[in-house]
C-alpha cells in the first residue's frame, strides 16, 4: 500500500510538471520572422498590421515580429531557433527542401507575388507594339527578365524581337523610362507611384494581368517540422488571424489605409489610396496556397539555372496544405482572386 501511494504521488508530481511545462511553452511568444525592417507597402504588411490591430490576440496567440533583412537572414534565424515561422522566398524553400538542408513546410503565403507591372511610353498602346523596341531589365536572367518574358509571350509578343537592356534596380529602370532612354520596363506599383512625372507614360500591363499571365508565387511562410509538430495549434491560429485580416482589408480597403497611415506616416494618403486600389485582388483571403499556382511556380523554378542538378521533389515534400485547411474549418472559404484549389 505504501509503495502504491508513493507511485501515485510520483505520478501526480510528473503530471503537474508536464502541465507546468506545457503552460510555460504556451506562454512563450510565437516569433514570426519577417524580411522588412518597417511595415512594407505591399500585402505582406498584413503580418505587421495583424499585430497592431489585435488579430493574433483575438486568436489567442502572442506573436512577436523578428525583423531581418532578406531571405538568407530569415533562414539563418529560423535555423538558429530565433523564430518559429519565417517569411522567405519560394526558391529558397525549394532549395532547402530539395537539398535536405532543413526540414520545413510552407503553410501559407500572406503575399503571393511581387506587385509587378509593365510600364511603357504612351505611344505604345498594346503589348504587341513592343516588337522591335527596347525593354529595360535588371540583368539577363534576373527575376524581372524571366517573368516578364513569360508575361509578354502570353500577350502575343515576339520576345526575340525585343532589345533587352540590363540597367539595374527598378528605380533606375523607371528613371530611364521617364527620360525616354528605353521604351518599356517592369517595375512595382510602388516604384510607378513614386515617379514624380508620368507624362508620356502609362501602365501597359497592370499587376493583376501580370500575375495571371505568370502565376509564380514568390514568398511563403514556413515552419520547421518540429514547430509544426510541437506548436501546431499556434501555427493554425497565426494562419487563421492572417486570413481574417486579409479578408477585412479586401472587403474594406479604408481599414488598410488607416492602419498604414499610422505605420507609415512617410507615405502620402493619396499613394496609400492608390496602393489599396491596386491591391484589391492581391489579398490572401484563403491563405495563398493554390496547388495549381504552386505547381506552375515549381516548374518555373526548375527551368532556371539555379536549379540545375537539383533533384525534383513533390509538392507535399515542402508544402503542408492541412494548416490552411484547418484554419478554414472555422472561417470558411471566400470567393475571390485567391482561389482555394487543392
Buried (B, 14 or more C-beta within 10 A) or exposed (E): EEEEEEEEEEEEEEEEEEEEEEEEEBEEBBBBBBBBEEBBBBBBBBBBBBBEBEBBEEBEBBBBBBBBEEBEBBBEBBBEEBBBBBBBBBBBBBBBBBEEEBEBBBBBBBBBBBBBBBBBBEEBEEBEBBBEBBBBBBEEEBBBBBBBBBBBBBBEBEBEEBEBBEBEEBBBBBBBBBEEBBBBBBBBBBBBBBBEEBEEBEBBBBBBBBBBBBBBBBBBBBBBEEBBEEBBEBBBBBBBBBBBBBBBBBEEBEBBBBBBBEBBEEBEEEBBBBBBEBBEBBBBBBBBBBBEBBEBBBEBBBEEEEBEEEEEBEBEEBBBBEBBBBBBEEBEBBEBBBBBEE
